[in-house]
Amino acid sequence: MAGVLDTVDQRTQLVGENRLELLLFRLNGPQVYGINVFKVKEVLQCPPLTILPKSHHVVIGVAHIRSGTIPIMDMGLATSNPSVGDPKACFVIITEYNMATQGFLVSGVERIVNMNWEEIHPPPKGTGREHYLTAVTEVDERLVEIIDVEKILSEVSPMEEAISEDVLESARENAPDEIPKVLIADDSKIARKQVTKCLEALGVEVTALCDGREALTHLQEMVTSGVNPADHYSMMISDIEMPEMDGYTLTTAVRNDPNMKGMHIILHTSLSGVFNESMVQKVGADDFIAKFNPDVLAAKVSERTAAFQASS
């Protein structure tokens, strides 16, 4: 896999065009899995590991890589499957999620494929296989399952989801008279739950949808019924990586529709912050928030809902 990610900086042109690149890998069988290249920092043969006592059973040790200490998780165990095997014979995918770096042990890494988000679909319901899946697709007539890494991290290393009392008190003091309404779009069940819980603590009425296509359809239906979504919702909070339609494409579509003029859009994602700041400007979003900090999210929402009421 040496050099497989060497040109990752050149791949940013795909974003904003509803495209992505998936790094394909395997766990302990023929099933193929995928992860967005923009989450991947490096792929390497598993280095020597130091065992940490009393660590979560999914964390098989820590690796010292480039002057940093990175926890390594067995992706098989993390998804309620058998272990991927002897680390010495496996690969580690080093990723960056939620402002932290971690590694996932996998049995094999195949290649990178260039795809359109329209080719990425929500997992089929009722199959029993969607528990750790955020999406599925097909490559070379093979089913590729995209794992909900945010769910894994929420189980292995839970983040603080409660808003601190001082931020909550400030939000209460500036709370609008009418109950504000916020639209969120995120394909991760865990992320939707986290954001909804945070906003409802502020007294916000939440409409939560599963991807950009569903969100855009919802907004277009409002327009058809004679309602400007910008008058109904104080803001839309959208993930970036979503099946069917990503957050950049959703934002661009809203900005190009004069019937949605004034819609306040915040992009909320675990992707690289520096990269996203430039993309926010490119697609016309109003703000970008890195996942997941309840205090930062609450403060942004509180500030915006107050401004929304003042302008109404």
N, C-alpha and C positions, 0 to 999 in steps of 0.2 A: 504493500500500500504506500510505499515511499513516493512522495510527490503527488498523491491523489488529490490533495487539497492545496497544492502550490498556487493555483490560479483562483483561489476563492475570492480575492479582492476584485477580480475582473468579472465576477458573477453578479455584482450588484445591479447590472443593467437589466437583469431578469425581473427584479422587483419593481412593482408598479405596472407590470404588464401581465399580471395574474399568472405568473410563472414561478416555478421553484425548481430546485434540484434536490433529489433525494440520494442519500448515501444508503445503499442496500447492504444488509448484513443478515447473518443467521445466528440462532441461539444453539439449540441442541437437536436439530432435525432439519428436514428439507424446507420448512416454512421460511419465507423471506420477509424481512422487516425493513422499515425505512425510517430515516430521520433527516430532517431538513439540514442541508449543508451549512446554512447560516448559524445553526446551533453548534456546529462542530469546530473545534479548535485544532484538533490533531488526531491522527490514528496511528497507533504504534503497537508493536508486540508487547505483551504485558510485561512490565518491568518487575523487579523484585518487590514484594509487598511486606509491609510491617503490620502484623496483626494488632488490632486494638482491643483490649479486653472490655467486655460489657458493651460492645457496639451492637447495633442492630444486625440481625442475622443476614441481612442482604448485603451489608458492608463487609467485604471479605478482607479488607485491609486498606492501608494507605500507601501511596507511591510518592516518591520524591522525584519530581519532574521539573527540570529547569528552575531550580531554586524554590520550588513551591511544593507543598504537601497536599496531595489531592486524594480524597476518599474514592475508593474503587468499589462499585456495586456490581454484583452478579445479576445481569439483566434477566436471566432465567428465573432465579429466585424472586426477583423483584416483581415479576409478572405471574407469580404463583405456578411456575413451571419448574421442572428439574433444573439443577445447576448446569451451567454451560460446560463445566468440566475443569480439568487441571489448568490453572492460570498460566502455567508455563507454555501451554500449547495454544493459548488464546490471544485475542487482540483486545485492546482497550480503546474505546472511542471517548476522547476527552471533549466534554461539552461545557457550554456556559448557559445556565438557566437561572433566572431570578437573581441576577447579580452575584452568582456563586459558580465556582468551577468544580466539576465532578467527572468521574470516569465510569464508563459502563463496560463490563467484561462481556464479550461476545465470542462465539466460537469461530466465526469467520466473517470477513468483510469482502464484498464483491466488487461493486463499482458505483459510480455516480450516474444517475439518469436525469435528463432534463424533461420536465413535465409541465403541463398546464394545470392550474388549480381546479379547472372544470373536470379534470380526470380524477380528482381526489374526491371521494364520497364518504359520507358518514357510515359507520359500521352498521351492518344489517341488524335490526332489532330482533330480540328473541332467540338469537343463535347461541347465546351463552358465551360468545367469544369477544363481545364488545367491552367486557369489564375493564380491561387495561388498554383499550384501543380508542384512539381519537378519530381515525379515518382508515379507509382502505383504498387501494387502487390496483391496477393490473399492469404488469410489465412483462413482455414476452409471453403472454398467455399464462402468467403465474400471478396468483393473488399476493399482493404485498400489504402487510398490516403495519400501520403507523401507530406506534405506542404513545399513550398519553403519559409522557414523562412527568408532567406536573402532578399527576395523581401519584406516581411512584415517590416523588420527592415529598409530597404532603404526608405520605405514610412513613417514610424512612426518617425524614428530618422535618417535622411539622413546623410551619412558620407561625408567628404570632398573627392571629387574625382579628383580634379585638382592637378597637380604636382606643388610644390612650385617653384618659379622663380629661386632660387639659384641652386636647383637640376636640373632644366631644362637647365639652362645655362651651368652647368658642363657637362651635357649629350651632348649638342651641341658642346662643345669644343672637346669632345672625340668621336664624331660621326664618324663611319666608312665611307669610300668613297662609298661603295656599299650599297644599301638598304638591311638591314638585314631582315631575315625571321624568324618568331617565330610561333610555333604550340602551341595552347592552347586547353585544354580539360576540360570542366566544364559543369555540367548538369543544372546549374542555369542560366537563361537568364540574370538576373541582374549581376551576377558575370562575365559572358562572356562580357557583355556590359562594365562593369567597367574596366576589364583588357584590352580589345581591345582599349578603349578610351585612357587609360594610355600609351599603347605601340605605338599607332598611333601618339600621341603627340611627341614621340621620333623619329618619322620617320620610324617606323618598319612596315613591311608588315605582317599582321596577318592572319593565317588560324585558325578559331575557330570551334571546333567540340564539340559534345554534351555529349560524355561519353568515357570511356576508351576503350570499344570494337570498337567504331567508329574510335578512334585515332589509335589503333593498326592495324586495317584493312587498314587504310590510309597509315601507315608506311610500312606495308607488300606489298602493291601494288606498292609503290615506289621501294622497293627492287626487286620485280618481273620485273620492268621496267629497272632495272640496275642502280638505283640510291641509294647511301648510304644516308639515311635521315640525318645523322650527317654532311654530306657535304652540304646539302641543307638548313637545319634549324640550326640556331645558338644555339637554345635550344628548349625544350618542357616544357611548364608550365602546370602542371596537378593538378586539384582538387583531393581530395582523395575519398570523398563520391560520387559515381556515379553509376547509374543503369547499369546493364549488366556486367561491369567490373570496379572495384575500382582503384584508382591511384597507390596503392601499387602493385597490381597484374599487372597493365600495366607496371610499372617500372621494375618489375621482368622479365616480358616477353621480354622487350627491352634489358635488360642486358644479357639475355640468348640467344639472337640472334646475332651471330658473324657478320651478315650483317648490323647490326646497331651499330657497335662498335664506341665508341666515342660520342654517343648521350648525350648531356648535359641535365639533367633533374632536374627541380625545382618543388617541391611539394608545392602547394599553397592552404591552407585550414583554416577553422575556428575551427578545432579541437585543442585539448590541445597541446600547444607548447612543453612542456617537454616530453610528450609521443611521439610526432612526431619526435623529434630529435633522439630518439633511433631507431625509425622505419626507418628513412632516412638511417641510417647506415646499418640496417638489409637488406633492399631491394636494396641498392646501388644507391640511388638518390644522386645528387650532393649538393643539398641545400634544405632548407625548409623556407617558408615565411608564416607568419600568415596573414590572411585576415583582413581587406583590408587597406593597407597603401600605397597610391600611390607613396610617396617619396621613401620608402624602395624598392618597386617593381621596380620603375624607375631606381634607383641606381644599383640594381642587374642586370637588363637587360642591362643597359648602359655598365656596367663593362664587362659583358659576351660578348656582341656583339663586343666590341673593341678587346677582347681577341680572339674571333672567327676569325676576319679579320686578326689579326696578325699571327695566326697559319695557315691561308689558303695559 
